[in-house]
């Protein structure tokens, strides 16, 4: 989103760099964790899946997550499902809002501070996998493969490879995702018909997207924008769509200045130039939150086309006008000859060092990933009746209740196909400076979209700063 970018806005919260944990502090914080790790899990759901039973009194685990508003209800739905399956472990959800990029930085800083102080939560959902290499390299996460009951062969066989790898770092598994992130373009059919576009045909290429956006955007005589046809905002996705790579693991080099990434950012900047960066910023400032029910910008008609996740289909059905008609297509190709591409991230469950009972935490982590429980997972990953994201396992696609959700939400199948059958699937770089990288990437994108920097130099500067951080981290 075009707008000012601030890193670590709260001066009382340490930055990602300054919150680096020493090995000694982490070992002190996690004292006793190895002994707890050999403890067992509950005798019902878990035992049926090869996890031994926890002995003694019920245990309450603190669970940090960043979902707010209606999505708090989703978390409680999943927790209630877990409690119905067994009675030995109680999960206590705690909302620690994430939201914007700077808040995400603060979330990570708060988490590392809690671990260093020896008072961590027992389970955490990380929005995306970027923090895993950073936290794992600092010893701040419990490797799941160090715990009894991990059963990695079963877990790996259950999960789609693109999703399973999100939780891995240097030959260890540190987290499992609730589901798989995937993108598609949702468009308003009424807006298409209004400007003479075929409502049944979405844009196939970036050139189509640009042409459609121009016809769909509505401006006043003074240039104020009342409806935006489209606005690109995620360089990680578009850099992948344009054929770029952000990191070379073989040489341990940051490559955000890949010519194709530069080309993608230059294309994104063209929207700021064409529609006036200041007018776009003013338009964005007047928008409600993406989680604002019927005031959501897409549902309210403020955008004609948006790149979104499948959860938006559930929002449209629940909060949109009954006559709201939409179409869904894969992210448009960079050109007619390009490979179809997508980007996946995941909402990943991890166990911080110092968790009071890692074995019990593991049971909830595996439960939310649905390991070998296609029927139950189908219900959890659809909130009972609506899309949230793409399931982590192809086995779920055959579950009748899941098929019903697909049938009742047109376009959900496009998201599923785009990820599970995609030709080029990007994901966050697996390196210790990944969180710092995404923070700097957002800042560079913002500066370019505000016409304060050129794409090439901005990405050159990013590469240099992140490479320095990466070399220091190693």
N, C-alpha and C positions, 0 to 999 in steps of 0.2 A: 504494500500500500504506500502511495506517495505521501510523504509527511516527514516531519523532523524525527531523527533517530537519536535516542539518548542511551548510553550504556550505563547500567548500574545507577539509576536515577536516585536511589536512596543512599545518601552518603554514609549511613550507619551500617550498611551491608557491605561486606568485603567483596571486591570484584572477583571474577573467576581466577584471575592470575594471583591476586593477593591471598586468596583463600586456599592456596595449595597446602595439602596436609603432609606432614612428615611421616615417615614410616613408623617412627617411635610413637607419635601421638595416636596413629591409627591402631597400632598393636595394643596400646593402653586402652583405647576406646573399645577394642574388640576382645579384650581378655575374657576368656571363657567361651568364646563363640565356637571354637572347635569342638569343645566338649558338648555344647548344646547341639551342634550339628549332627551328632550321632544319635540324638534323641529321635523318637518315632512320631508318626502322625496318626490321625484318627482311624478307628477300626472300620468305618463304613465305606464311604466313597473311596478313600485313599487306599485302603487295604486291597480293594478289588483291583486297583491299578498298580500294585506292587510297592506301596509305601507303607512301612511298618507303623504300628500304633503307638501314639503318645501315651505315656503312663501318668497317673496322678490327676490332680485337679485341672479343670478347664483353664485354658490360657487365653488371655485377651491380647491381641496383636494390634498395634497402632499402624494405620495404613494412610500414608500421605498421597493425595492426588490433587490435580489441578482443575477438575471439572466443576463448573459453577452453573447456577440457574437450573434449567430443566435437566441438565446432565448430572446433577447431584442425585436426581431420582434414578437415573440409569445405574449409577454406582451402587445405590442402595438396593436396587433390583438384583444386581449380581451378588451382593453380599447376602441378601436374604436367601437367594438360591443356594449359596454355600452353606448357610446355617441350616437349611432344611435337609441337607445331605448328611450332616454330622453335628454332634453337639459338644465335641471336645475342644474346638477352637472357635473363638469369637473374634470377629473382625470389627475394629472401631475406625470408621473412615474419618479422616480429617482433611478439610478443604484447605489447600495452600495454593491460592490462585496463581496461574502462570500467565495466560493471556498473551501480552505483547512480547517482543523480543527482549526488551530490557527487564520485564518481569521474569522471563525465563532465566535470565542471568541471575537475578536475585534468588529465584527458587533454588538454583544449583548452589549458590553461595550459602543459603540458609541450610541446605542439606549437608554440605561439607562441614559447616560450623557445628551442626548438631552431632555429626559423627565424631568430629575431633573432641567435642566436649563429653563424649561417652553417653549421649542422650539421643540416639538416633531413633527414627521410626523403625518399625519392624519390616515394613514393606513399602515400596514407593513405586508409583507409576511415573516413568519418564516419558514426556511427550516427544517421541523420536529417539533415535539411538545415538545421537551425537555425543551425549555426555558419557556414554559407557566407556570408551577408551580412556577418557580423562580420569574418570573415577576409578576404573579398574587399575590403571597404571599407578595410581596413588594408594592402592590397597584399600579403597573405600567401599568395595563391594565384595560380597561373599560369592565365590565361584559356585554355581549350582552343581557342577560336576564333582565338587568336594563333599556333597551331602549324600547320606544314605537315601535311597529312593529316587535319585535323580533319573536313573534309567535312560541315559542319553540316546541309545539306539532306538528306543520306542518313541521318544520325543522327536527325534530327527525324522523318523519314518512318518510321523503324524503331520509334521508341518511342511508347508511349501518351502523349498530351498531359499527363495528370496526373502522369506520372513524369518526363517531359522537363523540365517547368517547375521541378522540385525543385532542379535544378542551375544554374538561371539567376539572375542578379542584375544589374540595371541594364544590360540589353541585351548581356550577355556570358554565355557558358556556362562554368561553372567545374567541373562535375562530372557524372558519369554514374552512375546507380544500377545495382548488381548486379541488382536485382529491385524489385518494388513491394510495400510493406507494405499489408496489408489485415487487417481484424478480422472475426471472427465469434464467435458464442457456441457453445461446445462443452459438451454436457451428458451426464451419466452416466445411461444408460437404466435400469440396474439400480436406481439410487437413485429414479428416477421411479416405477418399478413398485412399489418398496418402500412408498412413501407414497400410492399410489393415483392417480398422475398417468399420463396416456397417454404411454408411452415414444416414440411416433412423432410427438408434437406438442410442439415447443418453444415457449417464450414468444414471442408476437408483439409485445407492447407492454410498456412499463415497468411498467404495472400488473400484467400477467401475471407479469413477472419478480419483482416484489415478493412476490406471492402464492405463487409457486412456491418462492422462497427461504425463506419462513417455514415452509413445510411440510417442506422438505428439511433445514433446519438442525437439528443434534442438539446438545442441551445437557444437562449434568448438573443435579442438583438444586440445586447451588450456582451454577449459571449458566455454568460453564466450557464452552467450545465445543469439541466434538470433531470436528464436521463443519460446515462453512459452506455453506449453500445457494448463496450468491452474495455477492460483495463488490465494489462498484464502486471503481475506482482511477485511472482516466485521465480527467481533466477535459477534455483536448483532444478526445477522442472524444465524451464525453457532452455537452459543450457544443455540439458540432456536431450530435449527434443531437437535442438539444432546440431546434435552430434558431438557435443563437448564433453570433456572430463575435467573434474576438479582436483583430482589427486592421483598420483602414480605410486601405488604401493611397492612396486618393484624397485624404484629408486628413492622412495620416501620423499618425493618432491610434490609440493603444492603446485597445481597447474590451472588455477582459476583464470589465468590469462591465455588459456587455450584459445586459438583464433575463433573456434566455433562458439565458445562461451562469450567472447567479446562481441561476436556477431549477434548473439541472442540479446545481450544487454543493449547493444546499439538499437536493435529492433524495439525493445521495451522503451528506450528513451524516445523513440520516434513518436510515441503516444503523448509524452510530456510536451514535445515540441509542437505537435499538431494541434493538441487541444488546450495548450497553455498550462504550464506546470502550476501556476498560481490558481487558475480556475479549477484545475483538477484537485488541488489540495483543499480548496474551499468546498468543493463538492463532497470530498471524502469526510471533511470535518462535520458536515451536516447529516451524515448517515448514522443510523442506529446500529447497534451491535449485531454481528452475525448470529448471535444467539437470542435475538430480541423477538422471537415468535413471529407474529404477523407483520412486525416492523422490519424484519430481516430485509436487507437491501434488494435481494433477488426476488423474494416473495412480494415485497411492496412495489416492485416494478421500477426501482431505481437503476437497476442494471438489466439490459436485455440478454446478455450472455455473461456467464461466469464460470471459471474453473472451480470446481467444488469436489467434495467427497460424497460418498453415497448417503451419508447421514442427512444431506440436504433434501433427499427424496422423501424421507420421513417427515422432515419439517414442513415441506410443501403440502403433504397430505394432511398433516395435523393442523397446521396454522394457516395454510393458503386458502384463497377463495375456492369453493368447490369446482368452479369453472376454469381454474388456472390450468392452462394447457402448456406442456413443456416438451422439449425434445432433449435427447442426450446423445452426444457423439464423443469418441475418443479425443484426446488432445490433438488439435490439427497438426499435420506434418509440416516440417520446416519447408519442404518443397515436395513436389509430386513424386520424386524418386527416393525420398528419405524413408528410413525405417520407422514404423510405429514405435513410440517411446512413452515411458511413464516413469513415475518416481514413487518409491514406497518408503515409509518411515516407521510406522508402528507406534503403539502406545505400550511401552515395555515395562513389565513388572520386574523389579530388582529387589535384592535383599541387602540392605546396608550392613557394613561391618559394625558389630555391636548389637545387632538384632537379638532380642532376648531369647528367641528360639528359632533358629534358621530352618530346622526341620519342619516345624509347624508352618512357618512362612512359605516354605517350598510347596506345601500342600495347596495353599491358596493360589500360589503362582501357577502351578500346573492346572488347577481348576479353572482359572480364568483363561488359560490357553486351550482348555477343552481336551487335553490329551486323552485319546482313546475313549472319548465320550461324545460321539457325534450328535446324538439326540439332545442331550443336555446343553451342549455347546451351541447348537443351532438356536436354541431358545435364548441363551445368554447373549450371543453376538447379534441378535436382532431385537433385543429388548422385548422379546416375546412376540412382536408383531411388526417391526419396522427395521429398515436397514440402518446399521451403524457404520460398518466398514466391511471389507471383503474378508471372509473367513480365512483362518490360517491353514486350513486343511481342505483338500479337494473332497475328502470323505463327506464333508458337510453338505456338499452340493446335491447329494442323493437323498438327503433327509426330507421327507414330505413336508414338514412344517417350514423348513427353509425354502423349499420350492414354492410354497404358497406365498411367502413374503416376496420372493422374486416376481411372481406372477401379479401380485397386487401393487407393485411399485415399478411401473414401466421405466426402463433404463438401468435398473440395478444390474441386469445382466451385462450391460456395456462395461460397467466398472469391473465386474468379476473377470470378464474376458480380457480387458485391457491389462490386468495384472497377471492373471494365471496363464494367459496365452500371449503375453507381450513379447516382442522381439528384442527390446532393449529396455531393461529396467534399471534405473539408477537408484542409488541409496546413499545415505550419508557416508562420507569418507571414514575409514576405520584407522584413526590415528589419535594419539594422545591429545593433540590440539584441536580436535574436531569441534568442540563447543566454542572455542575461541574463533575458529574458522567461520562458523555459521554466524557468530556475532559480528565479525568484521565484514562478512559478505553482505549482511543486511545493511550495515552502515554504508558500504560502498554503493550498493544498489540505490539506497535513498539519496545519496549525494548526486548520483548520475540522473536519477529521475527528477530531482529538483534543479537540474541543469547547472549544478555547481561543479561538476567534474565530467571529464570525457571517459567513455567506457574503457579504452585501452590503458591509459595511465592509472585509473582507479583500480583496475584489476592487477596491474603491475605492482602498485603499492601494497595491495592486499597480499599478494604472493610473498613479497619480501617480509612483511610483518608476521604473517602466519608461519612462514618457513623458519624465521628466527625463533618463534615460540615453540615450534615443533622440535627444532634442534635442541633447544634448551630443555624441553620436556624429556627428551631421550637422553 
